[in-house]
């Protein structure tokens, strides 16, 4: 198994990039199967990445957001049918107040997206956003509302699936309104601490702890690598921006599937495919979304994954129930593409 996984990782690296920097990891119930670190977490000081280095996970954060909401549902403080306008104390502008928590969790709310990944001019829109709203000011979730409330809806709630960063920002605001603490503090207390995660958190880009990778972006004209501190919010929110490491992702996946985070009924709901994203008849696979996690079903087997892409950030982590295996890939030099991990690992695991 170790040799086969190593071969898959090696082919992936050779196919995707000549300059991979990050950590690749695979583990099962017995422990680490294969783990390797590449490149530097700090280029200026030539500090190498290590197996326990923490990396930004971008939209991988949405898994934590989904879990936070579902914990509040478990505690009776919220329901999947709760309406946004009944929970949030803010003026929501063009955001439909009748959108439900379920629709936000499953990316079916239709809310206008402040970072619209379906837009053809996505890169230009993102660059303009950071000019208007400098990254060092993105400290509180309510700061995001000014970017969202004037946006027209994309479609009627429940009409279809459309990946939504705005939707998950709103979920973070729901967590704050219901719990009475900041979203980051709720996740720290109720998920990170309760699961025993040791190198996971909402770290400030301008105050990263030891053994945490800086994110790098390569200038296309000069080839110079620069740190991504002006291209990401200074502290992560409910749609992205957390940091984590390979061991913690292993711990988190097992805690989820062992029923240590949510109740049995809520765990089942969280891992249920609620909305179909894509059907690949040639490959015989169906990709869908749960309440904060992706699912891919092939035949009678299903694997679960999360991923994140951002400036100087690339992340993938998946759980394969048939062999109880966790596979994670972190990068601090941008998106590396996870196609081989989708194509080859499910057949093996």
C-alpha positions in Angstrom: 0.0 0.0 0.0 2.8 2.5 1.0 4.6 1.9 -2.3 1.5 2.3 -4.4 0.5 5.5 -2.6 4.0 6.9 -3.0 3.9 6.1 -6.8 0.6 7.9 -7.1 2.0 11.0 -5.3 5.2 10.9 -7.3 3.3 10.8 -10.6 1.0 13.6 -9.4 3.9 15.8 -8.5 5.7 15.2 -11.9 2.5 15.9 -13.8 1.3 18.9 -11.9 4.4 21.0 -11.1 8.1 21.2 -11.3 8.4 23.2 -8.0 6.0 21.5 -5.5 6.3 22.8 -2.0 4.2 21.3 0.7 3.3 18.0 2.5 1.7 14.8 1.2 0.3 12.4 3.7 -1.7 9.1 3.9 -2.7 7.3 7.1 -5.0 4.6 8.3 -6.1 3.4 11.7 -2.7 1.9 12.3 -1.0 5.2 11.7 1.0 6.9 9.0 1.3 4.9 5.7 3.3 7.5 3.8 4.3 11.1 4.4 6.7 13.4 2.7 7.6 17.1 2.9 8.9 19.2 0.1 10.2 22.8 -0.4 10.4 25.6 2.1 7.9 27.1 4.6 10.0 30.3 4.6 12.1 31.0 1.5 13.9 34.0 2.9 15.3 32.0 5.8 15.5 28.7 3.9 13.3 27.0 6.5 12.1 23.6 5.2 8.5 22.3 5.3 8.2 19.3 7.7 5.5 16.6 8.1 4.0 18.6 11.0 4.0 22.0 9.3 0.7 23.8 9.3 -0.6 25.2 6.0 -3.4 27.5 4.9 -6.4 25.4 3.8 -8.5 28.1 2.1 -12.0 26.8 1.5 -11.2 23.6 3.4 -12.4 25.8 6.3 -16.0 25.3 5.1 -15.9 21.8 6.7 -15.4 23.5 10.1 -18.2 25.9 9.4 -20.6 23.2 8.5 -19.7 21.3 11.7 -20.1 24.4 13.8 -23.7 25.0 12.4 -24.6 21.4 12.9 -23.3 21.5 16.5 -25.7 24.4 17.2 -28.5 22.3 15.6 -27.6 19.4 17.9 -27.9 21.7 20.9 -31.4 22.8 19.8 -30.4 26.4 19.2 -31.0 26.2 15.4 -32.5 24.0 12.8 -31.9 23.3 9.1 -35.1 25.2 8.3 -34.3 28.3 10.3 -34.6 31.4 8.2 -31.7 33.8 7.8 -33.8 36.9 8.5 -35.0 35.4 11.8 -31.5 34.8 13.1 -29.3 37.7 11.9 -29.7 41.1 13.5 -28.3 42.9 10.4 -29.9 44.9 7.5 -29.4 42.4 4.7 -30.2 44.5 1.6 -30.8 42.3 -1.4 -30.1 39.1 0.5 -33.3 37.1 0.7 -34.3 36.9 4.4 -36.2 33.6 3.7 -33.1 31.7 2.8 -32.7 28.7 5.1 -29.7 27.3 6.9 -30.0 24.2 4.8 -29.8 26.2 1.6 -26.7 28.0 2.8 -25.0 24.8 3.9 -25.7 23.1 0.5 -24.8 26.0 -1.7 -28.4 26.3 -3.0 -29.3 29.7 -1.5 -28.7 31.7 -4.7 -27.3 34.6 -2.6 -25.1 37.0 -4.6 -21.5 36.0 -4.2 -18.9 38.6 -3.2 -16.2 36.2 -4.6 -18.1 34.6 -7.5 -16.1 31.6 -8.8 -18.6 31.1 -11.6 -17.7 34.5 -13.1 -15.6 34.6 -16.3 -13.6 37.6 -15.0 -13.1 36.1 -11.5 -9.4 37.1 -11.2 -10.1 40.7 -12.1 -13.0 40.9 -9.8 -10.9 39.5 -6.9 -8.1 41.9 -7.5 -10.6 44.9 -7.6 -12.1 43.6 -4.3 -8.8 43.8 -2.5 -8.2 47.3 -3.8 -11.5 48.5 -2.5 -11.4 46.5 0.7 -7.7 46.1 1.8 -6.9 42.6 3.1 -5.6 43.9 6.5 -9.1 45.2 7.4 -10.8 41.8 7.0 -10.8 41.0 10.8 -14.5 40.6 11.6 -17.3 38.7 9.7 -19.6 41.7 9.8 -17.1 43.6 7.7 -17.9 41.3 4.8 -21.6 42.4 4.7 -20.8 45.6 2.8 -19.4 43.5 0.0 -22.6 41.3 -0.2 -25.8 43.2 0.7 -26.0 45.2 -2.6 -25.4 42.1 -4.8 -28.5 40.8 -6.6 -29.5 37.2 -6.1 -28.2 34.7 -8.6 -31.4 32.6 -8.5 -34.3 31.7 -6.4 -33.4 29.8 -3.2 -33.3 26.1 -3.8 -33.3 26.3 -7.6 -29.8 24.8 -8.1 -26.3 24.3 -6.7 -23.8 27.2 -7.0 -20.7 27.3 -4.9 -21.1 30.3 -2.6 -18.5 32.0 -0.4 -21.1 34.6 0.6 -23.4 31.8 1.8 -20.7 30.5 4.2 -19.9 34.0 5.4 -23.5 34.2 6.4 -23.3 30.9 8.2 -20.4 32.2 10.2 -22.5 35.2 11.2 -25.3 32.8 12.2 -22.9 31.0 14.5 -22.0 34.3 16.1 -25.6 35.5 16.5 -26.7 32.2 18.1 -23.6 31.4 20.2 -22.8 34.9 21.4 -19.1 34.5 20.6 -17.0 35.1 17.5 -17.1 32.4 14.9 -13.4 31.8 15.3 -13.7 31.4 19.0 -16.7 29.0 18.6 -14.7 26.8 16.3 -11.7 26.9 18.6 -13.7 25.9 21.6 -16.2 23.4 20.1 -14.2 21.7 17.4 -10.4 22.4 17.5 -10.1 21.9 21.3 -12.7 19.2 21.7 -11.1 17.1 19.0 -7.6 17.7 20.3 -6.2 19.4 17.2 -2.8 20.8 18.1 -1.7 22.8 15.0 -5.0 24.1 13.6 -6.5 27.5 13.9 -7.4 30.9 12.6 -3.8 32.3 12.5 -3.2 35.9 11.5 -1.1 36.3 8.4 0.9 38.9 10.1 1.5 36.8 13.2 1.9 33.2 12.1 3.1 30.8 14.8 6.2 28.6 14.6 6.3 25.9 12.0 3.6 27.4 9.8 4.1 27.8 6.1 4.1 31.2 4.5 2.1 31.2 1.2 4.0 32.2 -1.9 3.0 33.5 -5.3 5.3 33.6 -8.4 5.5 36.7 -10.4 4.8 35.7 -14.0 7.2 38.3 -15.5 10.1 38.2 -13.1 9.8 34.7 -11.6 10.2 36.2 -8.2 8.3 34.6 -5.3 6.4 36.9 -2.9 4.4 36.3 0.2 0.6 36.4 -0.2 -0.1 38.7 2.8 -1.7 41.4 0.6 -3.8 38.8 -1.3 -5.7 37.1 1.6 -7.7 38.4 4.5 -5.5 39.0 7.5 -7.4 36.4 9.5 -9.6 33.7 8.1 -13.4 33.7 8.2 -16.2 31.1 7.8 -15.7 30.8 4.1 -11.9 30.2 4.2 -8.5 31.0 5.8 -7.8 28.5 8.5 -4.5 26.6 8.9 -4.0 23.0 9.7 -1.6 20.1 9.3 -1.6 16.5 8.2 -2.0 14.9 11.7 -4.8 17.2 12.6 -6.7 16.4 9.4 -6.4 12.7 10.2 -7.7 13.3 13.7 -10.6 15.5 12.5 -11.8 13.0 9.8 -11.8 10.1 12.3 -13.6 12.1 15.0 -16.3 13.0 12.5 -16.8 9.4 11.3 -16.5 8.0 14.8 -19.4 10.2 15.9 -17.3 12.3 18.3 -18.3 15.7 16.9 -22.0 15.4 16.1 -24.9 13.3 17.3 -25.5 10.0 15.3 -28.5 11.6 13.5 -26.6 14.8 12.7 -23.5 12.9 11.6 -25.7 10.9 9.1 -27.3 14.1 7.8 -23.9 15.8 7.5 -22.5 13.0 5.4 -25.6 12.5 3.3 -25.5 13.7 -0.4 -28.1 16.5 -0.5 -27.4 18.1 -3.9 -25.9 16.6 -7.0 -23.0 18.6 -8.5 -21.9 16.4 -11.4 -22.7 13.0 -12.9 -19.9 11.4 -15.0 -21.5 8.5 -16.8 -18.3 7.5 -18.5 -16.5 7.1 -15.2 -19.6 5.9 -13.4 -19.3 8.5 -10.7 -21.6 11.0 -9.0 -20.2 14.0 -7.2 -22.5 15.6 -4.6 -22.4 17.9 -1.6 -23.5 17.2 2.0 -23.7 19.8 4.7 -20.1 21.0 4.4 -18.3 18.2 2.6 -18.0 16.8 -0.9 -18.9 13.2 -1.7 -18.0 11.1 -4.7 -19.9 7.8 -5.2 -18.6 5.1 -7.6 -20.6 1.9 -7.5 -21.2 0.9 -3.9 -18.3 3.0 -2.6 -18.2 6.6 -1.5 -15.3 8.9 -0.6 -15.5 12.3 1.1 -13.2 15.3 0.5 -12.6 18.9 1.1 -10.4 21.2 -0.9 -9.2 24.8 -1.1 -7.5 27.1 -3.6 -6.3 30.6 -3.0 -3.4 32.9 -3.6 -0.4 30.9 -2.6 -2.6 28.1 -1.2 -3.4 24.6 -2.5 -5.2 22.0 -0.3 -6.9 18.6 -0.6 -8.0 16.2 2.1 -10.1 13.1 1.7 -11.5 10.2 3.7 -12.0 6.7 2.2 -14.3 4.7 4.5 -13.7 1.4 2.8 -10.1 1.4 4.2 -10.5 4.1 6.8 -7.7 6.0 5.1 -7.1 9.7 5.2 -5.1 11.4 2.4 -4.1 15.0 2.5 -2.1 17.3 0.2 -1.0 20.8 1.3 0.9 23.4 -0.8 2.2 26.8 0.0 3.0 27.8 -3.6 -0.5 27.7 -5.0 -2.9 25.3 -6.6 -1.4 22.0 -7.7 -4.5 20.3 -9.0 -6.0 17.2 -7.4 -7.0 15.3 -10.5 -4.7 12.4 -10.0 -5.7 12.1 -6.4 -9.3 11.8 -7.6 -8.5 9.4 -10.4 -6.1 7.0 -8.8 -6.6 7.0 -5.1 -10.2 6.0 -4.9 -9.5 2.8 -6.9 -6.7 1.9 -4.6 -8.4 2.9 -1.3 
